[in-house]
């Protein structure tokens, strides 16, 4: 742990969980201690339907829905 609260994830775990620069993580407080969870990218969640959707159009639709929901 650095003075600024930064931690280093061991390389074996970064490789195993595909953690690289820019990947978002979530820290969860649990009875066992702090749990670090990788937040999957939207693109990684498409899965079997990847050839059926246009990612850019889907992201634009989501952004539009989010902006409408804010008002």
Beta strands, then each sheet from edge to edge (+ up, - down):
strand 1: 25-30
strand 2: 33-38
sheet 1: 1+ 2-
end
